[in-house]
Amino acid sequence: MVQIIDQFRNKEQAHSDRSGQKHWFIKARQHHQKRADVGSKLEADILGLAAETMMATQIQIEEFKVKLDTYEQATTAALMQNQIALDLVVAQIEALLDRAYVMEDGRRVFKTEDGAQVFDEFGQEVKQDELDFGLIKPSDPTWESFSGLSEERNQLNQERSQLFEFQQKLDDAREKADSGDLTEEGLKDLDADLLEAMPPSVAKQISGVENALSVPNASSSFTAKANPAALQAAPGVKAAFQPETL
């Protein structure tokens, strides 16, 4: 009987030893995996920090400045076209105001095409107890024509503000590029910010130049430092960078 009990105890001890060894192995493997994960994260952090702190090369800076030159010239062209369009719209608005019916208080007013409403030049509705709508002749300019031009003027003014803001961003970007403190990551972020902030009218100008320079016998790349005469000679460049006569 004693032998049976001893055999049982030996088996139980062996099983306990094996369980302990298995538990130790699992813990050791988990510890090793944790150390490996920490090492991988540390390596990734070091590589990320190196990428963030690696200074941009002179070649990268110069390439970025060439891009800034392109953006600046496109912005100037967009501003010129905006000014021409704005001058034309303002002149058309003034012409309508000169032909509009003038109330006793000096306001110029416009009747809608259906004749149901009248608005003054500031967009305020004029009621029939203020004015006999019949005094406005059918040949007088309508509210639809005046308000349409007014909305176009507002849009052009908004576009102009965006162009000036983008122009300031370009100036700030050039100052950073000239500072010599830009990292590769910082340069990449700066480039992305400019692309995101670029007004559609500027992007249209750049697209026009790229299309012009893609034709046969034209230069394969564009820089704003190129000879202006050579730019004008390239097909389509004049149309892209010089405002059309309206």
C-alpha positions as CSV (number, residue, x, y, z in Angstrom):
1,M,0.0,0.0,0.0
2,V,2.8,2.3,0.9
3,Q,4.4,1.7,-2.5
4,I,1.2,2.6,-4.3
5,I,1.0,5.9,-2.3
6,D,4.6,6.6,-3.1
7,Q,4.1,6.0,-6.8
8,F,1.1,8.3,-6.8
9,R,3.1,11.0,-5.1
10,N,5.9,10.6,-7.6
11,K,3.5,10.9,-10.5
12,E,1.9,14.0,-8.9
13,Q,5.3,15.6,-8.3
14,A,6.3,14.9,-11.9
15,H,3.1,16.3,-13.2
16,S,3.6,19.4,-11.0
17,D,7.1,19.8,-12.3
18,R,6.0,19.6,-15.9
19,S,3.2,22.1,-15.3
20,G,5.7,24.5,-13.7
21,Q,8.1,24.1,-16.6
22,K,5.3,24.8,-19.0
23,H,4.2,27.8,-17.1
24,W,7.8,29.1,-17.0
25,F,8.2,28.5,-20.7
26,I,5.0,30.5,-21.5
27,K,6.1,33.4,-19.2
28,A,9.5,33.4,-20.8
29,R,8.1,33.5,-24.3
30,Q,5.7,36.3,-23.4
31,H,8.6,38.2,-21.8
32,H,10.7,37.7,-24.9
33,Q,7.8,38.8,-27.2
34,K,7.3,41.9,-25.1
35,R,11.0,42.8,-25.3
36,A,10.8,42.3,-29.0
37,D,7.8,44.5,-29.3
38,V,9.5,47.2,-27.2
39,G,12.6,46.9,-29.4
40,S,10.6,47.2,-32.6
41,K,8.7,50.2,-31.3
42,L,11.9,51.9,-30.2
43,E,13.4,51.2,-33.6
44,A,10.4,52.7,-35.3
45,D,10.5,55.7,-33.0
46,I,14.1,56.3,-33.8
47,L,13.6,56.0,-37.5
48,G,10.6,58.3,-37.3
49,L,12.5,60.9,-35.3
50,A,15.4,60.7,-37.8
51,A,13.0,61.3,-40.6
52,E,11.4,64.3,-38.8
53,T,14.8,65.8,-38.0
54,M,16.7,65.1,-41.2
55,M,17.4,68.5,-42.8
56,A,16.2,69.1,-46.4
57,T,19.0,69.0,-48.9
58,Q,19.9,72.1,-51.0
59,I,18.6,70.3,-54.1
60,Q,15.2,69.7,-52.4
61,I,15.1,73.4,-51.3
62,E,15.9,74.6,-54.8
63,E,13.2,72.4,-56.4
64,F,10.7,73.7,-53.9
65,K,11.6,77.3,-54.7
66,V,11.1,76.6,-58.4
67,K,7.6,75.4,-57.5
68,L,7.1,78.5,-55.5
69,D,8.1,80.6,-58.5
70,T,5.4,78.8,-60.5
71,Y,2.8,79.3,-57.9
72,E,3.6,83.0,-57.6
73,Q,3.4,83.6,-61.3
74,A,0.2,81.7,-61.5
75,T,-1.2,83.8,-58.6
76,T,-0.2,87.0,-60.3
77,A,-1.9,85.9,-63.5
78,A,-5.1,84.9,-61.6
79,L,-5.1,88.3,-59.8
80,M,-4.9,90.1,-63.2
81,Q,-7.7,88.2,-64.7
82,N,-9.8,88.7,-61.5
83,Q,-9.2,92.5,-61.7
84,I,-10.3,92.6,-65.3
85,A,-13.4,90.6,-64.6
86,L,-14.2,92.7,-61.5
87,D,-13.8,96.0,-63.4
88,L,-16.1,94.8,-66.1
89,V,-18.8,93.7,-63.6
90,V,-18.6,97.0,-61.7
91,A,-19.0,98.9,-64.9
92,Q,-22.1,96.9,-65.8
93,I,-23.5,97.5,-62.4
94,E,-22.9,101.2,-62.6
95,A,-24.6,101.2,-66.0
96,L,-27.7,99.6,-64.5
97,L,-27.8,102.0,-61.6
98,D,-27.7,104.9,-64.0
99,R,-30.8,103.5,-65.8
100,A,-32.7,102.5,-62.7
101,Y,-35.7,104.3,-61.3
102,V,-34.8,106.6,-58.5
103,M,-37.0,107.0,-55.4
104,E,-37.6,110.3,-53.7
105,D,-35.1,109.3,-51.0
106,G,-32.4,108.7,-53.6
107,R,-32.5,104.9,-53.7
108,R,-32.2,103.2,-57.1
109,V,-34.8,100.4,-57.3
110,F,-35.4,97.4,-59.5
111,K,-38.6,95.5,-60.2
112,T,-38.6,91.8,-60.6
113,E,-39.4,90.3,-64.0
114,D,-42.9,89.2,-62.9
115,G,-43.6,92.7,-61.6
116,A,-44.6,91.4,-58.2
117,Q,-41.7,92.8,-56.1
118,V,-39.3,95.7,-56.0
119,F,-35.8,95.9,-54.4
120,D,-33.5,98.7,-53.9
121,E,-29.8,98.7,-54.8
122,F,-28.9,97.4,-51.3
123,G,-31.1,94.4,-51.6
124,Q,-33.9,95.7,-49.4
125,E,-37.5,95.0,-50.5
126,V,-39.6,98.1,-51.2
127,K,-43.3,97.8,-50.4
128,Q,-46.2,99.1,-52.4
129,D,-47.0,101.6,-49.7
130,E,-43.5,103.2,-50.3
131,L,-43.6,103.2,-54.1
132,D,-46.1,102.9,-56.9
133,F,-44.6,99.9,-58.8
134,G,-46.2,101.3,-62.0
135,L,-43.7,104.1,-62.0
136,I,-41.0,101.7,-63.0
137,K,-41.0,101.3,-66.7
138,P,-40.8,97.9,-68.4
139,S,-37.6,99.1,-70.2
140,D,-35.9,99.8,-66.8
141,P,-33.3,97.2,-65.7
142,T,-34.8,94.3,-63.7
143,W,-33.9,93.0,-60.3
144,E,-32.7,89.7,-61.7
145,S,-30.2,91.4,-63.9
146,F,-28.9,93.7,-61.2
147,S,-28.8,91.0,-58.4
148,G,-27.0,88.6,-60.8
149,L,-24.2,91.1,-61.4
150,S,-24.0,91.9,-57.7
151,E,-23.6,88.3,-56.9
152,E,-20.9,87.9,-59.5
153,R,-19.1,91.0,-58.0
154,N,-19.2,89.4,-54.5
155,Q,-17.8,86.2,-55.8
156,L,-14.9,88.0,-57.6
157,N,-14.2,90.0,-54.4
158,Q,-14.1,86.7,-52.4
159,E,-11.8,85.1,-54.9
160,R,-9.6,88.2,-54.7
161,S,-9.3,87.9,-51.0
162,Q,-8.4,84.2,-51.3
163,L,-5.7,85.1,-53.9
164,F,-4.1,87.6,-51.6
165,E,-4.2,85.2,-48.7
166,F,-2.5,82.5,-50.8
167,Q,0.0,85.1,-52.0
168,Q,0.9,85.7,-48.3
169,K,1.3,81.9,-47.7
170,L,3.7,81.8,-50.6
171,D,5.7,84.6,-49.1
172,D,5.8,82.8,-45.8
173,A,6.8,79.6,-47.5
174,R,9.7,81.3,-49.3
175,E,10.9,82.8,-46.1
176,K,10.9,79.4,-44.4
177,A,12.8,77.9,-47.4
178,D,15.4,80.7,-47.2
179,S,15.9,80.1,-43.5
180,G,17.8,76.9,-43.9
181,D,16.0,75.3,-41.0
182,L,13.6,73.2,-43.0
183,T,13.6,69.4,-42.4
184,E,12.5,67.0,-45.1
185,E,9.3,66.3,-43.2
186,G,8.7,70.0,-42.7
187,L,9.3,70.7,-46.4
188,K,6.8,67.9,-47.3
189,D,4.2,69.3,-45.0
190,L,4.7,72.9,-46.3
191,D,4.2,71.7,-49.9
192,A,1.0,69.8,-48.9
193,D,-0.4,72.9,-47.1
194,L,0.2,75.1,-50.2
195,L,-1.6,72.6,-52.4
196,E,-4.5,72.4,-50.0
197,A,-4.8,76.2,-49.8
198,M,-4.4,76.9,-53.5
199,P,-7.4,78.7,-55.0
200,P,-9.0,77.1,-58.0
201,S,-8.1,80.1,-60.2
202,V,-4.4,79.5,-59.4
203,A,-4.6,75.8,-60.1
204,K,-6.3,76.6,-63.4
205,Q,-3.4,78.9,-64.4
206,I,-0.8,76.2,-63.5
207,S,-2.7,73.6,-65.4
208,G,-2.8,75.9,-68.5
209,V,1.0,76.3,-68.4
210,E,1.6,72.6,-67.9
211,N,-0.6,71.8,-70.9
212,A,1.2,74.5,-73.0
213,L,4.6,73.1,-72.1
214,S,3.6,69.5,-72.9
215,V,3.3,70.2,-76.6
216,P,6.1,69.1,-79.0
217,N,9.2,71.3,-79.1
218,A,8.3,72.9,-75.8
219,S,10.4,72.6,-72.6
220,S,9.7,69.5,-70.6
221,S,9.6,71.4,-67.3
222,F,8.5,74.9,-66.2
223,T,10.2,77.4,-63.9
224,A,9.2,80.9,-63.2
225,K,12.9,82.0,-63.8
226,A,12.5,81.1,-67.5
227,N,12.9,83.9,-70.0
228,P,9.6,85.7,-70.3
229,A,10.0,86.0,-74.0
230,A,10.5,82.3,-74.3
231,L,7.4,81.7,-72.2
232,Q,5.3,83.9,-74.4
233,A,6.6,82.1,-77.4
234,A,5.4,78.7,-76.2
235,P,1.9,77.9,-77.5
236,G,-0.8,78.5,-74.9
237,V,1.4,80.1,-72.3
238,K,0.4,83.6,-73.2
239,A,-3.2,82.6,-72.8
240,A,-2.5,81.0,-69.5
241,F,-0.5,83.7,-67.9
242,Q,-1.9,86.9,-69.4
243,P,-5.5,87.9,-68.9
244,E,-7.8,87.9,-71.9
245,T,-9.3,91.1,-73.1
246,L,-13.0,91.0,-72.2
